[in-house]
Amino acid sequence: MEVILDDAHVVRGGQNRAQDIERAMATHPSGVTGVSLESAAGASVRTLAAAIPHGQIGVTTVGKVRQMGGDVVRTSGRSPHHATLTGLSPEQTSQLLTPTRPNPAREGMH
């Protein structure tokens, strides 16, 4: 499995409240349980956010996820940068991904 470096951005759409994260947690067909997001080494937040339909995004780094005891692993999905955040509670995940900010890939789109 491809390792995503600590300095890679992690971007997830939506408000990213603990209850949103809990509702979104699932087991990927690969057997990885967690929450879907976008992450790739060297990819900008705008590039990662382009695959996200939400108007708001939460942003952190893979390193911050690992510092809390979780991980971000590459998984297949609708986009080439799809990944899954694993090993953290919904509350911990929410802490990392809030406050949210406007999705730069959706600015000016209504």
N, C-alpha and C positions, 0 to 999 in steps of 0.2 A: 504494500500500500504506500502511495506517495506521501511523504512527510511534508507538511506545510510549515515553512519557517516562522519563527516567533514574530518577525516584524511584518508579516502579512496582515492586511486589513481583514476584518470580519464584518460583513454587512448583512443585516436582517431587516426585512420590511415589517411595517406595522408599528403599533404603539409599544410593543414589547413589555407590557405589564406582566407580572408573574402569572396571572390567570390566562393571558394570551399564550405565553410560553408553554404552560401546562397543557392547554388544549391542543397545541401544535406538536407536542412530543409524540414520537412514534418510532417504530422499528423499521429501518430502511431494509429493502430486500437483501442487502449485503449482510444483514444481521446487526448493524450498528444502531443503537437506540439513542435518540436525542432529538434535536430540533434542526431543521433545514436552514441553511443560509448560503451566502456567497463568500468565497475566500480563495485567493490565489496569490502566490508570491509575485511581487512586482506590479500587481494590478491596482489601479487607483480606485478610490471610493466611487467615483463617477462610473468607471467601467463596470465595477461589481454591481452597482445600483441599477444599471441599465436593464438587468433581467428581473427587476423587482417592480411589480405593478402598483405597490402602495405609494401614497404621497409622503409618508414618513418612513425614515429608516433609523435603525440603531447601529452604531459603529464602535468597534473596539479592535484589539489586535489579538492574534493567536497567542502571543506571549502573555497577555493579561489573562486570557482564559486558562492557560497552563499554570500561571501563578496561583489561581484559585483552586487548582486541582483537577481541572477538566482538560479537554483536548478538542481540537478541530481536525477532522479527518476527511479526506477526499471521498465523495460518494457520487454516484451517477445521479443525474437529475435533468431538469428541463434546460439547463444552461451548462456551458463548459466549465464554469467556476463553482458548480454546486458542491457543497460540503455539509457535514453534520457536526454540530457541537454536542459533545458527550460529557458525561461525568459530573455535571453541575445540576443543582436543583433549579426549578423555575425561578425562585427568588434570586439565586446567585446570577443566573443568566440575565434576568431583568436588570440587576444592578449594573452589569457590564454594558448593557445595550440601551440604557436610559441615562439622561434624557435623550429623546429622539430629535432628529433634525429633518428639514425638508429633503426629499429625495432629489438630488441634483439632476438626475436623468429625467425627472418629470416636471421640472420648473417650466412654467409657461404653457403647460399642457392641462387642459380641463376636460 
